[in-house]
Amino acid sequence: MDNIKQDMDKTDRLLDALDDPQIKDEELERMLSDPDCARDMRLLEDCRSYFVRELLETDSDKAWGKFARKQRVKRHRRLLVGFVSGAASILLLLWVFRFTFQPSVQREFVTFLPDTSFSNVVLCTGDGRKVVLSNSKTDSLPGNIMVVSDSGKMLVYEPVEPDSEMEMHTLSTSSGCFYQLCLSDGTRVWLNAESRLRYPSVFPEGERVVELQGEGFFKVAHDASRPFKVKVGDLVTEVLGTEFNVRAYSIEDTHVTLLQGSVRVTDKVSAAEAVIRPGEDAFLREDGSFEIKNVDTDSFYLWIEGYFYFDNESLAEIMRELCRWYGVRVVFRDETFMHLRLHFLAERDLPVDNALKLLNMMGDMKITREGNTIFVD
């Protein structure tokens, strides 16, 4: 009983000190050197977070502000960032609530889900046939103009005359899949996970046009008489012969990044046009104009070499990419970590746990995996 009373006296002294605007930093530091006081400080912070986020389920700053004003609680200028002291009765109430009622489900702020509509790499031909390339042999492919390379991860169209019979083909990749394609003109395309490329089996006279969803890296064979165009919705990238990356998983995240040569990017809706040079990235703004900036092209290139590479990117974007590649569900349970910016490099061929281990070494967040779901706390 004496120990309980002594603990309560310590708590009262700590609360009185935090509520006193005249208290000196030296005295606070002395009190916080006591392990029991330090424990109480952490508990108060946990209670504040729990009380606001789990019970009020509204704007935490506004809700806690109302509560604090009602209790006439004062904040200390240095120690109480993100933490509000309260009267001893409020502390005891929250202690009881904290340890007698634990929520069964933690609140989830943002969830990224992989595309599970199909698996593997699928080729759709003009007559409606669907061929799963990862399970196919050369003799199972339609016609005689295509072969799968020895690596089993590259589809090759043999060069033919432009007036040869043409049909439209579509190559699709699921999460965790990466594939190469050599078109009939010699242009090479690397298709990232959850991406789709629609193209003619033979390019006709005049121009070479393909349609992309997702992300693709292009090494375009030079042909001055036939410009090469990549269409992404209303966005058109036109080149003669060059190396560039197009990323268009969503309208809000559409980028054209140039490594070699020169390309012209046009938005058909706004009629905006931009010419970019090596090392530049064109981003389509919501108003239809282009934002051009110099970038580290490694982050738009190393994925075809088998690496994740992010240069000062948000953790949200990094986890979205892990979701897309590994086919896992990603849940943020602390939204503040979504905006944490990191420099990150990892091998894509290694298990997802390897990437998570590296990420956990880079910040205060805690990233765990339970089955097919990754949690960020």
N, C-alpha and C positions, 0 to 999 in steps of 0.2 A: 504494500500500500504506500509505503514511504517512497519507493522508487517511482510509482505512478505520479505521486504528487510532485516529486522533484522534476520529472519530465515535463509536467504541465507548467511548472514554474519557469523552466527554461523556455518553453514555447511562448509563454506570456511575455517574458523579457525580450525575446526575439521580435515578436509582433509590435511591442511598444517601441522598440528601437527603429524598426522599419517605418513606423508611423510618425516618427519624430523628425521633422525637417532640420533640426539643429544638430542631429547626431554627427559625429566626426567619422571620417573614413577609417581612422585607426581603430576606433572602438568596434565598428562593424567588422573589420578584418579580424579582430581578436575574437569576436563572437563566432564568426564563421569558421575559425580554426577548430572549433569544437565539432567533432564528427556528428553529434546529435543535431546541432543547429544546421549544419550543412545538409543533413538528411531532411530536416523539416523544410528547408528552402526548396529542395528538389520536389518534395511531396506537394508543397503549395503550388509549384509550377504545374505539376501533373494534374492536380485538382482543377486548377484554372482551365487547362486545356480540355480536360474531360467534361467539366461542367458546361463550358461554352459549346463545344463541338457536338457532344453527344446528347445533351439535354435540350438545349435551345434550338439546334439545327437551323440556324439562321446566320446572318452576318455576324461573325464572332466579335469583331471589334466594336460594332454598335451595341450588340447585346451586352457584352461585358462592360462597356462604358456606362450603360444605364444602371447596371447592377452596382458598379463601383460608386457612381454618384449617389445612389440611394443609400449606400452604406457610409458615404463620406470618407472613402478610403483615399489616402494620399500616396503618391508614388515617389520613391526615391530616385533622384536623377540618374544614378549610375547603375544600381543593381537591379532595378525593376523593369528592365526592358522585356516585354512579353509576359510580365508577371505582376499580379496585383495582390497586395497584402489585404487581409481582412481581419475582422474581430475574431477573438478566440472561439466564440460560439460558432461562427461561420466555418472556421477551420475544423472544429470537431464534427460539424454536420457533414462536411465534405469528406472527412476521414471515414465516417460511418458509411456514406454513400459509395465511396471509392472501393471499400473492402467488402461490402455486403452485396453490391450489385455490379456485376461485370457484364457488359454487352456481349451477346453471343456472336454478333457480326460487326466488324469494324467498318466505319464509313469508307466508301470507295469514291475517290474524286474523279479519276480518269482511267479508262480501260481501253487498251489496244487489243484488237482481235485479229488473228490471221485469217486469210482467205482459205476456207476449207471446201470450196465448191468443187475442186478436183485435185488430183495429185499427179506428180511427175511432170513430164514434158509431153505436150500433145500437139500433133500437126493435123490441122483440118484442111482438106483439099477442096477444090472447086465443086466436086460432085458430092460433097457431104461426108466423105470418109474421114474417120478419126483414127490416127495412128499414134499409139503411145511409144515414143521414140526410145525411151529407156528400156523397153521390153522388146524392141523390134530388131530384126535382122535386115540386111540390105535387100534381100529378095522379097520382103514383105512391104516395101515402100512402093507407092504407085508410080508407074512409068519407069523410064530408064534414065532420067536426068538428075537423079538424086542419089547420093551415097552417104552413109554415116561413116565418119572417120574412125580410125583405129581406137581413138580415145573413147568413142561412144558418146561424146558430148559435143559433136559438131555435125551439122547438116550442110552438105555441099551441093550446090546446083552447078552442073557442068555448063560451060559457056555454049550458047546457041545463037543462031541468027535472030535479029529483032523481029523478023516476020514469022517466026515459028509460032505454033499454037500456044496461046497463053491462057492461064486460069489463075484465079486469086487463091492464095494460100494464107493460112494463119498459124503462127507458131505461138504457143502459150506455155508459160512456166508457172508452177505453183510455188508455195512457200518452200524455202530450202533448196530450190532448183536453180541452176545456172546453166545457160546453154549458148553455144556459138553457132553462127550461121554465115555461110558464104553464098551471097546472091549470085545470080547468073552473070552479072557484069563484073564480078570480082570484089565487090564491096563486102567487107567483113563486119558483122554485127555481133556484139556480146549482149545477151538479154538477161537482165537481172531477175531476181525472184518476184513472183506475182506481177509478171509483165506479159504483154501481148504485142506481136508485130504482124501486121497484115501487109502483104506484098504480092506482086505478080511473079509467077514462075519464070516469066521471060519479060524483060523490060521492052516496051515498044519504042518506036522512033519518037523523038521530041523531048521527052523528059522521063526521069526515073522518080517515082513517087511511092513512099511507104507510109503506113499509119501506125503510130505507136501509142500504147498505154503502158504506164509504168516507167521503167528506166532502161535505156539502151546506150551502149557506146559504139560509135561508128567510125570505121576507117574506110572512107569513100574512095573508090577507084576513080581516077581522073578521067573525065570525058567532057571536053569543052562543048561538044554539040548537044549534050543531054544533061542539064542540071539535075542534081540529086536533091529531092525534097523530102523532109520528114514532117508529117502532119500530126499535131497533137491537138485535137479539137479544132479551135479556130486559129491556133498558132502554127505557123509554117516556117521551118528553117531550111534555107536554100544554100547549096554549096556546089562547087565543081569538083573538088577533090581535097579532102582534109580529114582531120581527126577531131571529133567532138563528142560530148556526152549530153544526152537529153534526159532530164528527170521530170516526170509528169505523173506522179501517183495521184495528185489532186490538183484542182484549179488553183488552190491557194499556195501550192508548192511546185511551180513549174519553172524549171531552170534550163538554159542552154549554156554549156560551158565549152570553151574552145581551147584545144591544146596546140593544134597546128593549122596554118592556113588562114582563111577568112570566111565568115558566114554572114548571111543576112537573115534577120529574124523579123517576121511580120505578123501582126495580129489582124485578122480579117475583119473583126468587129469594129475596132477603133481605128483601123488603118495605120496604126503606129508602126514604125519601122526602125530597126537598129542594125548597125554593122559592128560586129565585135571582132576583136583581135586576140591572138594567143594570150592566155592567162586571164581572160576576162569572162565574166558570167553575166548573162542577161536574165533578169527576173521580171516577170509580167506582174505589174501592180494591179490592184483592184480597179483603178480608173482607166485601165487599158494602155497605160504608158509603160515604158521599159526602164528598169533601174540597171545600170551598167556599173560593175565594180570589178576591181582586180581581186583574184582569189588564189588560194593555194590549190592548184589543179590536182594535187595528189588525192584529195578527198573525193574527187570526181573520177578518178582513174584507178586507184589501187584495188577497188572492188573486183575488177577483172583479173587481178593478180592473186586474188584469194585472201584479201584483208578487209577488215573494217578499219576505216580511217576517218576520224572526225577532228576537225580543226576548230576549236572554240565553238562547239555545237552544244545545244541544250541537252540535258539528260533525257528529256521527253523525246527528242528526235533520235537519240541513240537507242533508247528502248523501243521505239517504234520500228527501227531497222532490225533489232534483234528479234522482235515479234515476227517481222516479215520473213526473215531468213530461217529462223528455227521453228516457225510454226507454233509459237507459244502465245499464251494470253498474258498480257502485262497489266498489272493493276497498281496505280499510284494511290497510296493511302495517306501520303503527306504531299499535298500539292506544291509546297514550297520548293521541293526538290526538282520539280519539272523544269524550272528555269535555271538550275545550276548548269553552268557552262564548263565543258571539259575538253581537253585534248586527249584523244583515246585511239589506241591502235591494238588490234587483236587479229588472230588468224580465224578465218571463217570456217576452216575445215575441222577445227577442234570443237569439242562439246560446248554447249551453252554455259555449263558451269565454269569453264575456264574464263569466259568473258565476264561473268558475274564476279568471280574472284578478283579480277583486275579492277573492276569498277568499285568494289567495296574497299579497295586500298586507296581510292582517290578522293573520298569525301566522307562526310559525317552520316550519310544515308546508310541504311541497312537494306540490302537487297537479298532476298531469299527466294528459293524455288520450292513449290509444293506440287509435285506431279508436273502437269503441263501449264502451271500458272506461276508467274514471277510477281512477287510483291515488292514494292518500294516503300519503305517506311522511314 
